[in-house]
Amino acid sequence: MATVELRFSALPEHVRTARLVAAAVARRAGVDEAVLDEVRLAVGEACSRAVGLHQTGGITAPVKVVLIEEEKQFSIEVGDEAPHAVPGDRVEGSGEEAEVEAEEDEMGLAVISGLVDDVEVTAGAHGGSIRMTWPSASVATPLA
C-alpha cells in the first residue's frame, strides 16, 4: 500500500496543485483514464470546501490530502480541522449567513457524491474528512 500525503495552506490557489497531484497519483495507481477528470473535479471540490471551512473559521492549520494506493482501489481523503455541527445540535448564533454556508456545504457534498460512487463523509467537533474511492487496475507494466 503506497501513500502520498499533501498538506497545504488553506488558500484557494493551492487547490489546483492538489488536483494535479491527485490526478498524477491516480494515473500511476491505475485508475482508468476516463475517470481522471472525475478525480480532478471531486478533489477540487473537496479541497475548496476544506479551504472555505478553514477560512470561515479562522483556522490556520493546513488542509490535509492523503492519497492511498491499494491493490484494487485508489482512495483520496481530504481532511479539515474546522468544527462541524453534529446533526441535531443547535448552532449558536445561527442566522441567514449560517444557513447560506450550510447550503453551500451541502451543495459541495452533492457535487462530490455525483462524481464519486464510493464517498464517506465524517464530521465532528474537531474537524471532518471526505474519503473518496475509485477502482484501479493492476499496475503491471507489460514487457514489450
Accessible surface in RSA format (square Angstrom, percent):
REM  Atomic radii and reference values for relative SASA: ProtOr
REM  Chains: A
REM  Algorithm: Lee & Richards
REM  Probe-radius: 1.40
REM  Slices: 20
REM RES _ NUM      All-atoms   Total-Side   Main-Chain    Non-polar    All polar
REM                ABS   REL    ABS   REL    ABS   REL    ABS   REL    ABS   REL
RES MET A   1   172.03  89.1  91.89  60.8  80.13 190.8  87.06  74.0  84.96 112.6
RES ALA A   2    46.33  42.6  35.45  54.7  10.88  24.7  42.82  60.3   3.51   9.3
RES THR A   3    74.39  52.9  41.47  42.0  32.92  78.5  34.80  46.7  39.59  59.8
RES VAL A   4    60.33  39.7  56.79  51.4   3.55   8.5  60.33  52.4   0.00   0.0
RES GLU A   5    89.77  51.5  57.58  43.6  32.19  76.6  21.17  40.9  68.61  56.0
RES LEU A   6    37.89  21.1  36.18  25.9   1.72   4.3  37.89  26.6   0.00   0.0
RES ARG A   7   127.70  53.6 101.48  51.7  26.21  62.4  40.41  55.2  87.28  52.9
RES PHE A   8    18.89   9.5  12.32   7.6   6.57  17.1  18.89  11.5   0.00   0.0
RES SER A   9    61.59  52.0  54.32  72.5   7.26  16.7  15.98  34.0  45.61  63.9
RES ALA A  10    13.28  12.2   5.47   8.4   7.81  17.8   5.47   7.7   7.81  20.7
RES LEU A  11    72.72  40.5  72.72  52.0   0.00   0.0  72.72  51.1   0.00   0.0
RES PRO A  12    79.38  57.9  69.84  63.7   9.54  34.7  70.83  58.5   8.55  53.1
RES GLU A  13   116.90  67.1  93.50  70.7  23.40  55.7  59.66 115.4  57.24  46.7
RES HIS A  14    62.46  34.1  61.93  43.0   0.54   1.4  40.13  41.4  22.33  26.0
RES VAL A  15    14.34   9.4  14.34  13.0   0.00   0.0  14.34  12.5   0.00   0.0
RES ARG A  16   162.07  68.0 159.88  81.5   2.19   5.2  54.82  74.9 107.25  65.0
RES THR A  17    70.06  49.8  69.58  70.5   0.48   1.1  44.07  59.2  25.99  39.3
RES ALA A  18     0.59   0.5   0.00   0.0   0.59   1.4   0.00   0.0   0.59   1.6
RES ARG A  19    80.90  34.0  80.90  41.2   0.00   0.0   3.68   5.0  77.22  46.8
RES LEU A  20    89.74  50.0  85.28  61.0   4.45  11.2  86.08  60.5   3.66   9.8
RES VAL A  21    44.68  29.4  41.69  37.7   2.99   7.2  44.65  38.8   0.03   0.1
RES ALA A  22     0.10   0.1   0.10   0.2   0.00   0.0   0.10   0.1   0.00   0.0
RES ALA A  23     4.23   3.9   4.23   6.5   0.00   0.0   4.23   6.0   0.00   0.0
RES ALA A  24    56.77  52.2  48.55  74.9   8.22  18.7  50.89  71.7   5.88  15.6
RES VAL A  25    22.34  14.7  21.30  19.3   1.04   2.5  22.34  19.4   0.00   0.0
RES ALA A  26     0.00   0.0   0.00   0.0   0.00   0.0   0.00   0.0   0.00   0.0
RES ARG A  27   118.90  49.9 107.41  54.8  11.49  27.4  50.77  69.4  68.13  41.3
RES ARG A  28   152.92  64.2 141.51  72.1  11.41  27.2  69.23  94.6  83.69  50.7
RES ALA A  29     1.07   1.0   0.00   0.0   1.07   2.4   0.00   0.0   1.07   2.8
RES GLY A  30    17.69  21.8   0.00   N/A  17.69  21.8  13.94  38.3   3.75   8.4
RES VAL A  31     6.68   4.4   0.60   0.5   6.07  14.6   0.60   0.5   6.07  16.5
RES ASP A  32    88.06  61.7  77.28  76.9  10.78  25.5  31.85  75.0  56.21  56.1
RES GLU A  33   110.14  63.2  94.98  71.9  15.16  36.1  63.16 122.2  46.98  38.4
RES ALA A  34    85.90  79.0  53.56  82.7  32.33  73.6  66.81  94.1  19.08  50.6
RES VAL A  35    38.06  25.0  38.06  34.5   0.00   0.0  38.06  33.1   0.00   0.0
RES LEU A  36     2.41   1.3   2.41   1.7   0.00   0.0   2.41   1.7   0.00   0.0
RES ASP A  37    84.37  59.1  83.13  82.7   1.24   2.9  23.86  56.2  60.51  60.3
RES GLU A  38    67.62  38.8  67.62  51.2   0.00   0.0  12.32  23.8  55.30  45.1
RES VAL A  39     0.00   0.0   0.00   0.0   0.00   0.0   0.00   0.0   0.00   0.0
RES ARG A  40    58.01  24.4  58.01  29.6   0.00   0.0  11.71  16.0  46.30  28.1
RES LEU A  41    95.69  53.3  90.87  65.0   4.82  12.1  92.00  64.6   3.69   9.9
RES ALA A  42     0.00   0.0   0.00   0.0   0.00   0.0   0.00   0.0   0.00   0.0
RES VAL A  43     0.00   0.0   0.00   0.0   0.00   0.0   0.00   0.0   0.00   0.0
RES GLY A  44     7.16   8.8   0.00   N/A   7.16   8.8   7.16  19.6   0.00   0.0
RES GLU A  45    56.03  32.2  52.39  39.6   3.65   8.7   2.52   4.9  53.51  43.7
RES ALA A  46     0.59   0.5   0.00   0.0   0.59   1.3   0.00   0.0   0.59   1.6
RES CYS A  47     0.00   0.0   0.00   0.0   0.00   0.0   0.00   0.0   0.00   0.0
RES SER A  48    55.61  47.0  45.83  61.2   9.78  22.5  29.24  62.3  26.37  36.9
RES ARG A  49    28.65  12.0  16.21   8.3  12.44  29.6  18.76  25.6   9.89   6.0
RES ALA A  50     1.72   1.6   1.72   2.7   0.00   0.0   1.72   2.4   0.00   0.0
RES VAL A  51     4.59   3.0   4.59   4.2   0.00   0.0   4.59   4.0   0.00   0.0
RES GLY A  52    30.50  37.6   0.00   N/A  30.50  37.6  30.35  83.3   0.15   0.3
RES LEU A  53    44.32  24.7  40.73  29.1   3.58   9.0  41.31  29.0   3.00   8.1
RES HIS A  54     0.17   0.1   0.04   0.0   0.12   0.3   0.04   0.0   0.12   0.1
RES GLN A  55    93.36  52.2  67.57  49.4  25.78  61.4  35.80  76.2  57.55  43.7
RES THR A  56    89.67  63.8  54.96  55.7  34.72  82.7  40.72  54.7  48.96  74.0
RES GLY A  57    50.92  62.8   0.00   N/A  50.92  62.8  25.69  70.5  25.23  56.5
RES GLY A  58    62.23  76.7   0.00   N/A  62.23  76.7  37.58 103.1  24.65  55.2
RES ILE A  59    37.08  21.1  24.50  18.3  12.57  30.3  28.27  20.4   8.81  23.9
RES THR A  60   135.61  96.4 105.36 106.8  30.24  72.1  78.32 105.2  57.28  86.6
RES ALA A  61    23.66  21.8  16.35  25.2   7.30  16.6  22.57  31.8   1.09   2.9
RES PRO A  62    50.77  37.0  47.91  43.7   2.86  10.4  48.16  39.8   2.61  16.2
RES VAL A  63     0.00   0.0   0.00   0.0   0.00   0.0   0.00   0.0   0.00   0.0
RES LYS A  64    75.77  37.0  75.52  46.3   0.25   0.6  27.43  24.7  48.34  51.5
RES VAL A  65     0.41   0.3   0.41   0.4   0.00   0.0   0.41   0.4   0.00   0.0
RES VAL A  66    22.34  14.7  22.34  20.2   0.00   0.0  22.34  19.4   0.00   0.0
RES LEU A  67     1.28   0.7   0.51   0.4   0.78   2.0   0.51   0.4   0.78   2.1
RES ILE A  68    19.88  11.3  19.88  14.8   0.00   0.0  19.88  14.3   0.00   0.0
RES GLU A  69    29.71  17.1  28.17  21.3   1.55   3.7   6.20  12.0  23.52  19.2
RES GLU A  70    53.38  30.6  45.01  34.0   8.38  19.9  18.09  35.0  35.29  28.8
RES GLU A  71   148.79  85.4 120.80  91.4  27.98  66.6  58.68 113.5  90.11  73.6
RES LYS A  72   152.20  74.3 143.01  87.7   9.19  21.9  86.17  77.6  66.03  70.3
RES GLN A  73    69.22  38.7  69.22  50.6   0.00   0.0  13.17  28.0  56.05  42.5
RES PHE A  74     0.00   0.0   0.00   0.0   0.00   0.0   0.00   0.0   0.00   0.0
RES SER A  75     0.00   0.0   0.00   0.0   0.00   0.0   0.00   0.0   0.00   0.0
RES ILE A  76     0.00   0.0   0.00   0.0   0.00   0.0   0.00   0.0   0.00   0.0
RES GLU A  77    53.98  31.0  53.42  40.4   0.56   1.3   4.77   9.2  49.20  40.2
RES VAL A  78     3.58   2.4   1.37   1.2   2.21   5.3   1.37   1.2   2.21   6.0
RES GLY A  79    16.04  19.8   0.00   N/A  16.04  19.8  14.24  39.1   1.79   4.0
RES ASP A  80    10.13   7.1   1.68   1.7   8.45  20.0   0.75   1.8   9.38   9.4
RES GLU A  81    91.91  52.8  80.82  61.1  11.09  26.4  24.14  46.7  67.77  55.3
RES ALA A  82     3.81   3.5   3.81   5.9   0.00   0.0   3.81   5.4   0.00   0.0
RES PRO A  83    93.86  68.4  73.62  67.1  20.24  73.6  73.84  61.0  20.02 124.4
RES HIS A  84    23.57  12.9  14.08   9.8   9.49  24.3   8.89   9.2  14.68  17.1
RES ALA A  85    65.08  59.8  31.31  48.3  33.77  76.8  40.62  57.2  24.46  64.8
RES VAL A  86    70.47  46.4  68.36  61.9   2.11   5.1  69.39  60.3   1.07   2.9
RES PRO A  87   129.39  94.3 100.44  91.6  28.94 105.2 112.70  93.0  16.69 103.7
RES GLY A  88    87.41 107.8   0.00   N/A  87.41 107.8  42.75 117.3  44.66 100.0
RES ASP A  89    89.30  62.6  69.45  69.1  19.85  46.9  18.19  42.8  71.11  70.9
RES ARG A  90   204.40  85.8 175.29  89.4  29.11  69.3  74.25 101.5 130.14  78.9
RES VAL A  91    71.82  47.3  62.98  57.0   8.84  21.3  67.53  58.7   4.29  11.6
RES GLU A  92   162.36  93.2 140.78 106.5  21.58  51.4  66.26 128.2  96.11  78.5
RES GLY A  93    82.42 101.6   0.00   N/A  82.42 101.6  44.81 123.0  37.61  84.2
RES SER A  94    54.43  46.0  26.36  35.2  28.07  64.7  14.22  30.3  40.21  56.3
RES GLY A  95    32.85  40.5   0.00   N/A  32.85  40.5  31.92  87.6   0.93   2.1
RES GLU A  96   143.91  82.6 131.73  99.7  12.18  29.0  47.69  92.2  96.22  78.6
RES GLU A  97   133.29  76.5 125.04  94.6   8.25  19.6  51.93 100.5  81.36  66.4
RES ALA A  98    33.74  31.0  25.08  38.7   8.66  19.7  28.39  40.0   5.35  14.2
RES GLU A  99   116.84  67.1 111.03  84.0   5.80  13.8  37.54  72.6  79.30  64.7
RES VAL A 100    72.85  47.9  72.40  65.5   0.45   1.1  72.82  63.3   0.03   0.1
RES GLU A 101    69.01  39.6  63.75  48.2   5.26  12.5  31.39  60.7  37.62  30.7
RES ALA A 102    51.78  47.6  43.39  67.0   8.39  19.1  50.91  71.7   0.87   2.3
RES GLU A 103   119.29  68.5 117.75  89.1   1.55   3.7  36.38  70.4  82.92  67.7
RES GLU A 104   114.76  65.9 104.81  79.3   9.95  23.7  43.05  83.3  71.71  58.5
RES ASP A 105    37.09  26.0  31.46  31.3   5.62  13.3  13.68  32.2  23.41  23.3
RES GLU A 106   117.12  67.2 111.53  84.4   5.60  13.3  39.83  77.1  77.29  63.1
RES MET A 107   126.92  65.7 126.07  83.4   0.85   2.0  94.61  80.4  32.32  42.8
RES GLY A 108     5.61   6.9   0.00   N/A   5.61   6.9   4.97  13.6   0.64   1.4
RES LEU A 109    40.26  22.4  39.25  28.1   1.01   2.5  39.58  27.8   0.68   1.8
RES ALA A 110    61.02  56.1  44.42  68.6  16.60  37.8  51.96  73.2   9.07  24.0
RES VAL A 111    66.68  43.9  58.56  53.0   8.12  19.6  65.95  57.3   0.73   2.0
RES ILE A 112     0.34   0.2   0.34   0.3   0.00   0.0   0.34   0.2   0.00   0.0
RES SER A 113    66.66  56.3  50.50  67.4  16.16  37.2  30.40  64.7  36.26  50.8
RES GLY A 114    70.45  86.9   0.00   N/A  70.45  86.9  35.90  98.5  34.54  77.4
RES LEU A 115    40.73  22.7  31.26  22.4   9.46  23.8  33.92  23.8   6.81  18.3
RES VAL A 116     2.88   1.9   0.04   0.0   2.84   6.8   0.93   0.8   1.95   5.3
RES ASP A 117   157.93 110.6 118.52 118.0  39.41  93.2  39.50  93.0 118.43 118.1
RES ASP A 118    79.23  55.5  75.24  74.9   4.00   9.4  23.11  54.4  56.12  56.0
RES VAL A 119    40.32  26.5   9.48   8.6  30.84  74.3   9.54   8.3  30.79  83.5
RES GLU A 120   100.34  57.6  95.55  72.3   4.79  11.4  35.19  68.1  65.15  53.2
RES VAL A 121    65.22  42.9  36.58  33.1  28.64  69.0  36.58  31.8  28.64  77.7
RES THR A 122    67.32  47.9  61.42  62.3   5.90  14.1  57.39  77.1   9.93  15.0
RES ALA A 123    57.18  52.6  21.79  33.6  35.39  80.5  24.36  34.3  32.82  86.9
RES GLY A 124    19.88  24.5   0.00   N/A  19.88  24.5  19.11  52.4   0.77   1.7
RES ALA A 125    66.14  60.8  50.80  78.4  15.33  34.9  51.94  73.1  14.20  37.6
RES HIS A 126   170.58  93.2 148.16 103.0  22.42  57.4 107.51 110.8  63.08  73.4
RES GLY A 127    13.46  16.6   0.00   N/A  13.46  16.6   4.57  12.5   8.90  19.9
RES GLY A 128    10.72  13.2   0.00   N/A  10.72  13.2   6.47  17.8   4.25   9.5
RES SER A 129    18.97  16.0  17.90  23.9   1.07   2.5   8.73  18.6  10.24  14.3
RES ILE A 130     1.69   1.0   1.69   1.3   0.00   0.0   1.69   1.2   0.00   0.0
RES ARG A 131    63.70  26.7  62.53  31.9   1.17   2.8  20.72  28.3  42.99  26.1
RES MET A 132     0.00   0.0   0.00   0.0   0.00   0.0   0.00   0.0   0.00   0.0
RES THR A 133    16.92  12.0  12.50  12.7   4.43  10.5   5.78   7.8  11.14  16.8
RES TRP A 134    11.03   4.4  10.53   5.1   0.49   1.2  10.86   5.8   0.17   0.3
RES PRO A 135   110.47  80.5 101.61  92.6   8.86  32.2 104.13  86.0   6.34  39.4
RES SER A 136    15.01  12.7   0.55   0.7  14.46  33.3   3.55   7.6  11.46  16.1
RES ALA A 137    63.52  58.4  50.82  78.4  12.70  28.9  60.50  85.2   3.02   8.0
RES SER A 138    95.52  80.7  64.07  85.5  31.45  72.4  50.25 107.0  45.27  63.4
RES VAL A 139    77.36  50.9  58.22  52.7  19.13  46.1  64.69  56.2  12.66  34.3
RES ALA A 140    86.66  79.7  55.58  85.8  31.08  70.7  67.16  94.6  19.50  51.7
RES THR A 141   115.80  82.4  92.37  93.6  23.42  55.8  67.63  90.8  48.17  72.8
RES PRO A 142   117.43  85.6  94.47  86.1  22.96  83.5 106.13  87.6  11.30  70.2
RES LEU A 143   178.69  99.5 150.93 108.0  27.76  69.8 152.86 107.4  25.84  69.5
RES ALA A 144   154.97 142.5  73.18 112.9  81.79 186.1 103.14 145.2  51.83 137.3
END  Absolute sums over single chains surface
CHAIN  1 A     8666.8       6792.0       1874.7       4885.5       3781.3
END  Absolute sums over all chains
TOTAL          8666.8       6792.0       1874.7       4885.5       3781.3
